[in-house]
Amino acid sequence: MDEANAIHRLQAGDMAGLEYLVRRYQVRAVRAAYLIVRDSALAQDVVQSAFIRASDRIRQFDANRPFGPWFLKSVVNDSLKLASRRQREVHLADELPGQRNPTPGPERAWEQAETAEEVWTALNRLTAAQRAAIVQRYYLELSHEEMAAESGCPPSTIKARLHAARERLRSLLRPAAHDLEITP
């Protein structure tokens, strides 16, 4: 089964089409949602809700368009809404993901962990909209045109958002780069 066939089957009420789409997009969608909401369980909830809503609205979907960008835009939008609501709440510092490669030596592992922690900290200091722009462009690998089409704004606006997000990350990470210099 391919994506077009899966969409056609789902539009006809066959849930095997949804199963194919879940298998194809779930991991990527959960990762994108996690990068925005910063909570694994919430990211999974966002994606599950997005799949349910997509299956409910699939008859309105233009089967001549690719499903991925349409669906992932829904995930990003839902993640942004959730992140905005969570920003208004008082919460404890987010835990860093514990995905470290055990192969490198202790010095390299320490450097990688410290760098990852600094990047996660910097990403957490971006606004949810800035994180979403970074996720869409660099994680989901959407082009400026795809991002613009999905958000309904001109590519120049997308470029400006990305530029602002990159500059903010650069300014947040610049002090950390000086601290990483190791002296003998």
C-alpha positions as CSV (number, residue, x, y, z in Angstrom):
1,M,0.0,0.0,0.0
2,D,1.2,3.5,-0.8
3,E,0.2,6.8,0.7
4,A,-2.4,7.7,-2.0
5,N,-4.0,4.3,-1.6
6,A,-4.0,4.6,2.2
7,I,-5.8,8.0,1.9
8,H,-8.3,6.7,-0.6
9,R,-9.0,3.7,1.7
10,L,-9.4,5.9,4.7
11,Q,-11.7,8.2,2.8
12,A,-13.8,5.2,2.0
13,G,-14.0,4.3,5.7
14,D,-11.3,1.5,5.7
15,M,-9.2,2.0,8.9
16,A,-6.3,0.1,7.3
17,G,-5.5,3.4,5.5
18,L,-5.2,5.1,8.9
19,E,-3.0,2.3,10.2
20,Y,-0.6,2.8,7.2
21,L,-0.5,6.6,7.9
22,V,0.2,6.1,11.6
23,R,3.1,3.7,10.9
24,R,4.5,6.2,8.3
25,Y,4.2,9.4,10.3
26,Q,3.9,8.6,14.0
27,V,7.5,8.7,15.0
28,R,8.3,11.8,13.1
29,A,5.2,13.6,14.4
30,V,5.9,12.6,18.1
31,R,9.5,13.9,17.7
32,A,8.3,17.2,16.2
33,A,5.7,17.6,18.9
34,Y,8.2,16.8,21.6
35,L,10.7,19.4,20.3
36,I,8.0,22.0,20.8
37,V,6.1,20.9,24.0
38,R,9.2,19.4,25.7
39,D,7.2,16.6,27.3
40,S,7.1,13.0,25.9
41,A,3.6,12.1,27.2
42,L,2.1,15.4,26.0
43,A,3.8,15.0,22.6
44,Q,2.2,11.5,22.2
45,D,-1.2,12.9,23.2
46,V,-0.9,15.7,20.7
47,V,-0.1,13.2,17.9
48,Q,-2.8,10.8,18.9
49,S,-5.4,13.6,18.8
50,A,-4.0,14.8,15.5
51,F,-4.5,11.3,13.9
52,I,-8.0,11.1,15.2
53,R,-8.9,14.5,13.9
54,A,-7.2,13.7,10.5
55,S,-9.2,10.5,10.2
56,D,-12.4,12.5,11.0
57,R,-11.5,15.2,8.4
58,I,-10.0,13.0,5.8
59,R,-12.9,13.3,3.4
60,Q,-12.1,17.1,3.2
61,F,-8.5,16.3,2.4
62,D,-7.3,16.9,-1.2
63,A,-5.9,13.5,-2.1
64,N,-3.7,15.1,-4.8
65,R,-1.7,16.8,-2.1
66,P,0.9,15.0,0.1
67,F,-0.5,13.9,3.5
68,G,2.7,14.5,5.4
69,P,3.0,18.3,5.3
70,W,-0.8,18.7,6.0
71,F,-0.7,16.3,8.9
72,L,2.6,17.6,10.4
73,K,1.3,21.2,10.2
74,S,-1.6,20.1,12.3
75,V,0.8,18.5,14.9
76,V,2.9,21.6,15.0
77,N,-0.1,23.9,15.4
78,D,-1.5,21.7,18.2
79,S,1.9,21.6,19.9
80,L,2.2,25.4,19.7
81,K,-1.2,25.8,21.3
82,L,-0.3,23.4,24.1
83,A,3.1,25.0,24.6
84,S,1.4,28.4,24.9
85,R,-1.0,27.1,27.5
86,R,1.8,25.5,29.4
87,Q,3.9,28.7,29.4
88,R,1.2,30.3,31.5
89,E,1.6,27.6,34.1
90,V,4.3,27.3,36.7
91,H,6.3,24.2,36.0
92,L,9.6,22.5,37.1
93,A,12.6,22.5,34.7
94,D,12.2,20.0,31.9
95,E,14.4,16.9,32.1
96,L,16.9,16.4,29.3
97,P,16.4,13.4,27.2
98,G,18.7,10.6,28.3
99,Q,19.8,9.5,24.8
100,R,23.5,9.3,25.0
101,N,25.8,7.1,22.9
102,P,27.7,4.7,25.3
103,T,30.5,4.2,22.7
104,P,32.5,7.4,23.1
105,G,35.2,7.7,25.7
106,P,34.4,9.6,29.0
107,E,35.8,12.9,27.8
108,R,33.9,12.9,24.5
109,A,30.7,11.7,26.3
110,W,31.1,14.5,28.8
111,E,31.5,17.1,26.0
112,Q,28.5,15.7,24.0
113,A,26.3,15.7,27.1
114,E,27.3,19.3,28.0
115,T,26.8,20.5,24.5
116,A,23.4,18.7,24.3
117,E,22.4,20.3,27.6
118,E,23.3,23.7,26.4
119,V,21.4,23.3,23.1
120,W,18.3,22.0,25.0
121,T,18.5,24.9,27.4
122,A,18.8,27.4,24.6
123,L,15.8,25.8,22.7
124,N,13.7,25.9,25.9
125,R,14.4,29.7,26.1
126,L,13.0,30.3,22.6
127,T,9.3,31.1,22.2
128,A,7.1,28.2,21.2
129,A,6.7,29.8,17.8
130,Q,10.4,30.1,17.3
131,R,10.9,26.4,18.4
132,A,8.2,25.5,15.9
133,A,9.9,27.3,13.1
134,I,13.2,25.6,13.9
135,V,11.5,22.2,14.1
136,Q,9.6,22.6,10.8
137,R,12.7,23.8,8.9
138,Y,15.5,21.7,10.4
139,Y,13.8,18.6,11.8
140,L,10.8,18.1,9.5
141,E,12.9,19.6,6.6
142,L,10.1,21.6,5.2
143,S,11.1,24.3,2.7
144,H,10.3,27.9,3.2
145,E,7.6,27.6,0.5
146,E,6.0,24.5,2.3
147,M,6.1,26.3,5.6
148,A,4.6,29.4,4.0
149,A,1.8,27.4,2.2
150,E,0.9,25.6,5.4
151,S,0.8,28.8,7.6
152,G,-0.8,31.0,5.0
153,C,1.9,33.7,5.0
154,P,4.5,34.7,2.5
155,P,7.9,33.0,2.4
156,S,9.6,36.2,3.4
157,T,7.7,36.0,6.7
158,I,8.9,32.5,7.3
159,K,12.5,33.5,6.5
160,A,12.2,36.4,9.0
161,R,10.9,34.0,11.7
162,L,13.7,31.6,11.1
163,H,16.3,34.3,11.0
164,A,15.0,35.7,14.4
165,A,15.0,32.1,15.9
166,R,18.5,31.4,14.6
167,E,19.8,34.7,15.9
168,R,18.2,34.1,19.3
169,L,19.8,30.6,19.5
170,R,23.1,32.1,18.4
171,S,23.0,34.7,21.1
172,L,22.0,32.1,23.7
173,L,24.7,29.7,22.7
174,R,27.5,32.2,22.2
175,P,28.3,32.5,26.0
176,A,28.4,28.7,26.2
177,A,30.9,28.4,23.4
178,H,33.4,30.5,25.4
179,D,32.9,28.4,28.5
180,L,33.7,25.2,26.5
181,E,37.2,26.3,25.8
182,I,39.4,23.9,27.6
183,T,42.8,25.1,28.9
184,P,45.7,22.7,29.5
